[in-house]
Amino acid sequence: MKTPQFWRRESKSVLPLLLAPAAWLYGAGSRLHRSMQRSEAVEVPVICVGNVVAGGAGKTPAAVAIAQLFIAEGKRPHFLTRGYGGRLKGPVRVVLDVHQFSDVGDEALILAETAPTWVAADRVAGARAAAKAGADVVIMDDGFQNPSLRKDFSLLVIDADYGVGNGRLLPAGPLRESLAAGLARSDAVILVGGITESNVFNRLNSNTDVFTSHIVPKPATEELSGEKVVAFAGIGRPEKFFETLKFAGCDLMDSFSYPDHHVYNKDEIMIMVERAAALEAALVTTRKDYVRLAANEKMMVAVFDVEMNFANPGALRSMLLSLLKTPAA
């Protein structure tokens, strides 16, 4: 789905009020589910990278950046994800030359470019498979609201600009649970965009460890700076991608927005290819969208790759590495 405009904090729509009863039922059901399910531990530490909002907050770039911190220290991180949009329930280890997004989902393919990645609807079974295959730490991309697997460390990722939207629970707003409830179960917060852009920083607990970060273009992507581009994105908030392009110096001539995890058909691709050609511009998209394209379609599209940079990576590295010094209970 595409993030509704009425979820934003500045919206004047009456829909959040009309949907308030449904949001109450959603919240009550979620709390009941979490209270009734027992958490199971596995042999290695589990780090959960999650959020409290539906839609993109930066979980996957954060998970990749954390894995890279471990790899730089000679550790063996494995990713664990549900594989949203894929048909395989797992546990299955992602093989890039074999699996397609229809098998394991788009995010799993992105994660697998950095470290071994497991797709599993049963998170406990997936974590145990990773440990058996040699992982010394499991990094969950999402799963913050899933209580089945015990987390040794939970990081809450918050977009500094979007924050918690209108502050209401689904479907009246973007929240999977309240910010207070999420903070109570988290060990630290990754604030994407920095404190100065944040509308939620003052709502964080004074004793909460906050790591500020920014999403920046990868060096290979910088060649698009100054170029005319036509962009398309099927992510939670496509406008965020378009703003990133402009911030990077791209001349954004036109843009196309689609729902999150959208599967493109040939007609949609050709309309965008022809539009870019008419404007003498490059057709660009996100890595997440790119992995959902057919092989012949990828030849007509450029990828604008990004990565997460932390303001103080050393402090985060020390905190995470300390988990490996004490065996998981």
VENRANOR-V772436 format. One record per residue. RES is the residue in three letters. SS is DSSP state (2 for helix, 1 for strand, 0 for the rest). NEAR is the number of other C-alpha atoms within 12 Angstrom. Layout:
# VENRANOR-V772436
res->{RES RES}
ss->{SS SS}
near->{NEAR NEAR}
This chain:
# VENRANOR-V772436
res->{MET LYS THR PRO GLN PHE TRP ARG ARG GLU SER LYS SER VAL LEU PRO LEU LEU LEU ALA PRO ALA ALA TRP LEU TYR GLY ALA GLY SER ARG LEU HIS ARG SER MET GLN ARG SER GLU ALA VAL GLU VAL PRO VAL ILE CYS VAL GLY ASN VAL VAL ALA GLY GLY ALA GLY LYS THR PRO ALA ALA VAL ALA ILE ALA GLN LEU PHE ILE ALA GLU GLY LYS ARG PRO HIS PHE LEU THR ARG GLY TYR GLY GLY ARG LEU LYS GLY PRO VAL ARG VAL VAL LEU ASP VAL HIS GLN PHE SER ASP VAL GLY ASP GLU ALA LEU ILE LEU ALA GLU THR ALA PRO THR TRP VAL ALA ALA ASP ARG VAL ALA GLY ALA ARG ALA ALA ALA LYS ALA GLY ALA ASP VAL VAL ILE MET ASP ASP GLY PHE GLN ASN PRO SER LEU ARG LYS ASP PHE SER LEU LEU VAL ILE ASP ALA ASP TYR GLY VAL GLY ASN GLY ARG LEU LEU PRO ALA GLY PRO LEU ARG GLU SER LEU ALA ALA GLY LEU ALA ARG SER ASP ALA VAL ILE LEU VAL GLY GLY ILE THR GLU SER ASN VAL PHE ASN ARG LEU ASN SER ASN THR ASP VAL PHE THR SER HIS ILE VAL PRO LYS PRO ALA THR GLU GLU LEU SER GLY GLU LYS VAL VAL ALA PHE ALA GLY ILE GLY ARG PRO GLU LYS PHE PHE GLU THR LEU LYS PHE ALA GLY CYS ASP LEU MET ASP SER PHE SER TYR PRO ASP HIS HIS VAL TYR ASN LYS ASP GLU ILE MET ILE MET VAL GLU ARG ALA ALA ALA LEU GLU ALA ALA LEU VAL THR THR ARG LYS ASP TYR VAL ARG LEU ALA ALA ASN GLU LYS MET MET VAL ALA VAL PHE ASP VAL GLU MET ASN PHE ALA ASN PRO GLY ALA LEU ARG SER MET LEU LEU SER LEU LEU LYS THR PRO ALA ALA}
ss->{0 0 0 0 2 2 2 0 0 0 0 0 0 0 2 2 2 2 0 2 2 2 2 2 2 2 2 2 2 2 2 2 2 2 2 2 0 0 0 1 0 0 0 0 1 1 1 1 1 1 0 0 1 0 0 0 0 0 2 2 2 2 2 2 2 2 2 2 2 2 2 2 0 0 0 0 1 1 1 1 1 0 0 0 0 0 0 0 0 1 1 1 1 0 0 0 0 0 0 0 2 2 2 2 0 2 2 2 2 2 2 0 0 0 0 0 1 1 1 1 0 0 2 2 2 2 2 2 2 2 2 2 0 0 0 0 1 1 1 1 1 0 0 0 0 0 0 0 1 0 0 0 1 1 1 1 1 1 1 0 0 0 0 0 0 0 0 0 1 0 0 0 0 0 1 0 0 0 2 2 2 2 2 2 2 0 0 1 1 1 1 1 0 0 2 2 2 0 0 0 2 2 2 0 0 0 0 0 1 1 1 1 1 1 1 1 1 0 2 2 2 2 2 2 0 0 0 1 1 1 1 1 1 0 0 0 0 2 2 2 2 2 2 2 2 2 2 0 0 0 1 1 1 1 1 1 1 0 0 0 0 0 0 0 0 2 2 2 2 2 2 2 2 2 2 2 2 2 0 0 0 1 1 1 1 0 2 2 2 2 0 0 0 0 2 2 2 2 0 0 0 1 1 0 0 1 1 1 1 1 0 0 2 2 2 2 2 2 2 2 2 2 2 2 2 0 0 0 0}
near->{20 23 31 28 24 26 35 27 24 16 18 13 18 15 23 30 22 16 21 20 18 20 27 25 18 25 26 19 18 24 21 14 17 21 15 13 16 14 19 23 26 30 29 36 36 44 46 44 42 43 45 43 40 39 39 40 44 46 42 39 37 45 44 36 34 44 42 29 31 35 22 16 17 14 24 30 42 46 55 52 52 38 42 28 25 28 21 26 25 29 29 34 34 40 22 25 10 14 27 28 34 25 29 38 36 39 47 46 41 38 41 36 23 30 35 37 46 48 47 36 27 26 41 35 27 38 47 34 31 39 30 20 24 19 33 35 47 51 52 50 46 43 35 41 39 37 27 25 38 32 38 35 32 40 42 45 47 46 39 34 28 38 43 38 38 32 33 35 34 37 31 37 40 38 38 36 37 32 31 20 23 31 32 21 29 32 29 34 45 48 41 39 32 30 26 17 20 24 25 32 30 16 22 28 20 12 14 23 23 35 33 32 34 33 35 28 29 20 14 15 26 21 21 31 23 19 24 27 38 40 43 44 44 36 35 32 37 34 30 30 39 31 21 30 40 27 19 28 21 30 27 33 27 30 33 31 30 27 23 30 34 30 28 27 15 16 12 20 33 19 19 33 32 20 24 28 20 17 20 18 28 35 41 42 42 40 35 35 40 38 37 38 32 20 13 13 25 24 16 24 34 29 33 38 29 30 31 35 31 28 21 20 25 18 18 31 25 17 26 34 31 19 26 28 15 15 17 23 15}
